[in-house]
């Protein structure tokens, strides 16, 4: 009996030590003001790329960024993916600087949390605005709003 209590006490102390050594940000105020730079950048990209799209389409744009971060074919950071040359029209034309609305922030949070309505897509495009025809060679996973999502 005493051995069981001692072991529980030791395990409890170890757990407290591990938890206290992790430096997690503590949100204060609204989510946007407490957000990391990745969260802000993703929300800005969503605002630039998915303005006028349904909420699911905004999450899907964020999910494509996260899928690229996880893919060995792309840079391994959100900033690396977003600022990769020729990757996103909104970066090239400055629309990434538009202020995100609350839906873009929510969509960024959902994408960062792992929601992927694209089924693993690495690309998206609006067929009415495509300038690079190679994207038509990619298999489409889903269509949301005016965007086609593809692998």
C-alpha positions, 0 to 999 in steps of 0.5 A: 500500500505504501509503495503504491502511494509513494509511486503515485506521489513521485509520478504526480511530482514528475508530471507537475515538473514536466507541465511547469517546465513547458512554456505555453502562451497564456491568452489574454484578451481576444484570441487575435491579440494573443496569437502567434505570428503563424496564426496572424500570417495564416489569417492574412493569407486566408483573407487575401486568398479566400475573401468572399468564399464560404467559411469552409473555403476559408478553412480549406485554404488554411488547410492547404498551407498546413498540408504543405508544411507537413509535405517534404515537397514544400518548406517546413514552416508556415512563413516558408510556405506562404512566402515561397516564390509564386505560391500565392497570388495574394502575396504577389499582389499585396492582398495578403496585407488586407486586414483579416475579419473574424471569420479568417481568424477562426478559419486560421485557428481551425486549420492550425488545429488540424481541420482539413476539409480538402482531403489532403490537398496541396493546391487550390485554384479558381478555374476562372482565374487560372494563369498557369495551366499545369494545375489542371494536371493535379487530381481534384479532391473537392470543390468549395465555393469557387476554388478547386482543391487538388493534390 
